[in-house]
Amino acid sequence: MGRVRPERPERAVLLAGIIVGLLSGAALGVLWWRLAPRVPIVIRPDGSRPQGFQPEEYLAADIAFAVLALVAGIVLTIALAAMRRQHLLGVLAAGLIGSVLGTLAMWQVGTRLGSVDIEGLIATTEEEFVVNAPLAVTMPGVFLVWAIGSAAVVVVLAFGDWLAGIKSRR
């Protein structure tokens, strides 16, 4: 005979969303730092400029951030829904809070690891050389991808529950 699992309180799901969001965001920040390409910048005593026109590196860094955030949002919300499937509103709240914290952690860790003091290099150089530009998000919309992934999972689960309810009434 199957055992009935006790229902977890909503606080546990919310706490799991916060903790897992922060930890996975920090880990994904390291991964983003390793995966994202950098734009080469020419440093001269009188200033700095990109080495050629290379918008594809900026775009690739944003795409890497968005893909990692989307996967995190989907996986985290599926795990939260497995914890407390009966209450999707709590899962949505936990997923969105986790997405905000995870996105901030991912951005902070990635930009801190990929930071370069351009002004300090300009002030201390006497000859021209090339360095990689600091890692940055250039399209602010990618900050919403984690939350969109979380919300999409909840919408799909709610739609599935609605369809199951319709079929059971027949």
SULGIFEN-V137211 format. One line per field, one symbol per residue. ss: DSSP state (2 for helix, 1 for strand, 0 for the rest). phi: phi as a letter, one per 20 degrees, with the letter a starting at -180 (. if undefined). burial: b if it has 16 or more other ideal C-beta (glycine too) atoms within 10 Angstrom, else e. A space follows every 10 residues. Layout:
ss = ???
phi = ???
burial = ???
This chain:
ss = 0000000002 2222222222 2222222222 2222200001 1111001111 0000222222 2222222222 2222222222 2220000222 2222222222 2222222222 2220000222 2222000011 1100000002 2222222222 2222222222 2222222220
phi = .feeffffff ffffffffff ffffffffff ffgfeffdef cedcgeqcbf emecffffff ffffffffff ffffffffff fffbffcfff ffffffffff ffffffffff fffeecefff fffdeccebd cefffbeedf fffefgffff ffffffffff ffffffffff
burial = eeeeeeeeeb eebbebbbeb bbebbbbbbe ebbebbebbe bebeeeebee eeeeeebbeb bbebbbebbb ebbbebbbbb bebbeebbeb bbbbbbbbbb bbbbbbbebb beebeeeeee eeeeeeeeee bebebbbeee ebbbbbbbbb bebbeebeee eeeeeeeeee
